[in-house]
């Protein structure tokens, strides 16, 4: 059975490739959203909003600072979903 973390990671990969055109092979746990994947702060906010809406969770502004790397995004959303 797939863990919450694995599901979140797959969902983020799909979101970034389909919505933002990021090549799937560039999306690694250590990839920086801005420097490595070419996204900007508006893209980050949009992706977070999409995930919040899909899962009926809320990310605080303070949590956004830890979400500049794929691993940070996955960690935060997996924790929110496990707590829900």
C-alpha positions as CSV (number, residue, x, y, z in Angstrom):
1,X,0.0,0.0,0.0
2,X,1.2,3.5,-0.9
3,X,2.1,5.8,2.0
4,X,0.6,9.3,2.3
5,X,4.1,10.7,1.5
6,X,4.3,8.6,-1.7
7,X,0.8,9.7,-2.8
8,X,1.6,13.4,-2.1
9,X,4.9,13.1,-4.0
10,X,3.2,11.6,-7.0
11,X,0.5,14.3,-6.9
12,X,3.0,17.1,-6.8
13,X,5.0,15.6,-9.6
14,X,1.8,15.4,-11.7
15,X,0.7,18.9,-10.8
16,X,4.1,20.4,-11.7
17,X,4.3,18.6,-15.0
18,X,0.7,19.1,-16.1
19,X,0.0,22.6,-14.8
20,X,3.4,24.2,-14.9
21,X,5.1,22.3,-17.7
22,X,8.1,21.1,-15.6
23,X,9.8,18.1,-17.1
24,X,9.1,15.1,-14.8
25,X,12.8,14.0,-14.8
26,X,13.8,17.4,-13.2
27,X,11.5,16.9,-10.3
28,X,13.6,15.3,-7.6
29,X,13.3,15.6,-3.8
30,X,16.2,18.1,-3.7
31,X,15.0,20.2,-6.6
32,X,14.6,23.9,-5.7
33,X,11.3,25.2,-7.2
34,X,12.8,28.5,-8.3
35,X,16.4,27.8,-9.1
36,X,16.1,24.3,-10.5
37,X,12.5,24.1,-11.9
38,X,12.1,27.7,-13.1
39,X,9.0,28.4,-11.1
40,X,8.3,31.7,-9.3
41,X,6.5,32.8,-6.1
42,X,3.2,33.1,-8.0
43,X,3.6,29.5,-9.2
44,X,4.3,28.3,-5.7
45,X,1.2,30.1,-4.3
46,X,-0.9,28.7,-7.1
47,X,0.3,25.1,-6.5
48,X,-0.2,25.4,-2.8
49,X,-3.7,26.8,-3.3
50,X,-4.6,23.9,-5.6
51,X,-3.3,21.3,-3.1
52,X,-5.1,23.1,-0.2
53,X,-8.4,23.0,-2.1
54,X,-8.0,19.4,-3.3
55,X,-7.4,18.2,0.3
56,X,-9.3,20.8,2.3
57,X,-6.2,21.7,4.3
58,X,-4.5,25.0,5.0
59,X,-0.8,26.0,4.8
60,X,0.2,28.9,7.0
61,X,2.4,31.7,5.6
62,X,5.2,30.6,7.9
63,X,5.2,27.1,6.4
64,X,5.8,28.5,2.9
65,X,9.4,29.3,3.8
66,X,10.1,25.6,4.1
67,X,8.5,24.8,0.8
68,X,11.1,26.0,-1.7
69,X,12.4,22.5,-2.3
70,X,10.2,19.6,-3.4
71,X,11.0,17.6,-0.3
72,X,9.7,20.5,1.9
73,X,6.4,20.6,-0.1
74,X,6.0,16.9,0.2
75,X,6.8,16.9,3.9
76,X,4.4,19.6,4.8
77,X,1.4,18.3,2.8
78,X,2.0,14.7,4.0
79,X,2.0,15.9,7.6
80,X,-1.2,17.9,7.0
81,X,-2.9,15.0,5.5
82,X,-1.8,12.5,8.1
83,X,-3.1,14.9,10.8
84,X,-6.5,15.3,9.1
